[in-house]
Amino acid sequence: MAKDKMNEKPVPEDVRDETAEMPEQEAAEEAVGAVEAAEASEAPEPKAKGPFGKAKKEPKKDQGQLLAEAADKYLRLAAEYDNYRKRTAKEKDTAWTEAKAQTVAAFLPVYDNLERALKQETTDEAYKKGVEMTMKGLQDALTSLGVEVIPALGETFDPNRHNAVMHCDDEEAGENTIVEVFQQGFICGEKVIRFSMVKVAN
């Protein structure tokens, strides 16, 4: 052991100093880098500058302005909801009317047959009474659904409700007056289920 120590060469002082200082210098550099990174991350974003290079100041909204904006948003939302409610109610009503119109249209041939049967002469009073009661029941059912017969005979021709299939000259009738009804028309509210088939004079 003594020989090994004797054989060791002395290390120069400048080399010893650099070797001793290396870990401390690296630690210091790492600490400086960490501080700079932290400052960079916390640095505020640059503010927008005006035409003369000065930073613009963001205008502060007072409580009155904020309240007015909130009230405006509330009124807009209320108006939108009211429009939605009215539109939905209208669509629902239209769908219900369309459904009724299609259902009633399917029963109109039965109405026409009963009407023809009532116009036939018969000596069988029981048969006649039965047809009349059946027609009355059908008419009551249509009325309960809000379906009405379109007035035609003696009325002025209305292309929105009547379908003119014949014309004639009649001095006793007024101009565009319906003088005969071939088939009854029906209406539900403003929805025409079937146009009246008529003959128009003059």
Secondary structure, DSSP 8 states (H G I E B T S, - for coil): -HHHHHH-----HHHHHHHHHHHHHHHHHHHHHHHHHHHHHHS-----B-TTS-B-------HHHHHHHHHHHHHHHHHHHHHHHHHHHHHHHHHHHHHHHHHHHHHHHHHHHHHHHHHS--S-HHHHHHHHHHHHHHHHHHHHTTEEE---TTSB--TTTEEEEEEE--TTS-TTEEEEEEE--EEETTEEEE-EEEEEE-
